[in-house]
Amino acid sequence: MLDHIVGKHARDKQLESNILQISQDAKALKKQYTDVIDGTVGMLHHEEGNIFKFSVVDDLLHHLSDPEMYQYAPVRGTKAFTEGVFDWVFGPLAKKMREQFKYCVIPTTGGSGAISNTFFNFNDFGQKVLIPNHYWTPYENFAYEANIELKTFLMYDDMNRFNQIDFKEQAFELAKKQNRLCVLLNDPCNNPTGLCMTKEDWQLVISVLNDVASRNIPVILIQDIAYIDYQMKSTEFSRDNFITYTDLHENILAVVVFSGSKTFSMYGFRIGAQIGLSKNQDILNHFIRVGDYSVRARFSSVSEPAMSVIGKIFSEPIYRQQFVDEINVARKLLKDRALLFLNESEKNDLEILPYCGGFFISIITNNKNIFKDLVKEHVFVIPMGNLIRIAISSLKLSEIPRLVKILKKYI
Ligand SMILES: Cc1ncc(COP(=O)(O)O)c(C=O)c1O
């Protein structure tokens, strides 16, 4: 009755995060039973159940000077952080990207802060952002908060490949309707599906965006790369698809979203970045202008200790090497679980969506009661529309064979 206490635009706000709730239910049951399988948590854990932390991060954190620990972080970030993030994200292509693009790295409160600010600044209220029909649900919250909406295209074709045709159709339709095209792709290692787009998929996406941009329609490409460091393919090739960016039309703004949560396991520190790229300096200037403003207006600046630690790792070779060695261990941990899951699925004839990396494996199901059926067996996963998402990031190897058998029974 007293809902007029909130502004009109906030009256329907209701955070319905089934992910957090289910995760808490799983933890509660785990205290009572030893056979509970918790496939809900999108944080990397060791086999023993403790969180995977990087000792180089831990050591550096414990030896920061007072200013590195306590002062406000600069809004635009330190050079060690921003240039380091750029080099890490683009890897062997960093030099080429610097030659071809004007760019700016703006530190944000995680990848979440980066997406939220980008949604807000690069759409008119009421407009829609194009995303695939399987997506990380907080995108809905970022959109609602920014007074915009999401429009989906079909992620898969009938061969379970990226659906180039539907992407193209929906992109053209949306661009024509609202005279703006803002696309968000969470790739590689999509959450929830594990899909990695191919180079041909990216070429197609960029040719569609270029076509729209050539008609003088504003085009923004947001690429959420939260799980880029957890691909199944060798790290040597993990940045290859960025080469397709070099064909981007000069009036397009690309915003690559980096997450310190996933790359450094610094989930609670809230650090990430939006990397703005455009061939056009004026467009980049707008990105910097509104980006700086929103950082200050929405969260002031980011975590200084996290920025200090990441800056040191990226700028001092000894720490960088330590980090690279450790992330290889993290990658192997995840890969071993994924391979076992894939093997067991094959053995048990359980059809999963093609998995190429990341923290999650997904399965399509027609069972509307799947969640309850699984809970009866003490198995917790996240239902998302017609699929269930299993976080292999927090599973133990020993749990996987039993899990796959139970999934097969109820799918
Ligand atoms: C697809 C995806 N993007 C972005 C993020 C952002 O994470 P953070 O805000 O912690 O950097 C997450 C976290 O779970 C994610 O799954």
The ligand as a Gaussian input file, in Angstrom:
#p B3LYP/6-31G(d) Opt

LIG

0 1
 C       28.764000     -14.355000     -17.759000
 C       29.268000     -13.528000     -16.643000
 N       29.628000     -12.284000     -16.917000
 C       30.087000     -11.467000     -15.980000
 C       30.208000     -11.896000     -14.675000
 C       30.667000     -10.844000     -13.728000
 O       31.265000     -11.170000     -12.618000
 P       31.913000     -10.044000     -11.694000
 O       30.984000      -8.901000     -11.595000
 O       32.106000     -10.732000     -10.406000
 O       33.202000      -9.643000     -12.372000
 C       29.824000     -13.201000     -14.319000
 C       29.868000     -13.693000     -12.943000
 O       29.376000     -14.722000     -12.563000
 C       29.346000     -14.039000     -15.356000
 O       28.977000     -15.301000     -15.120000

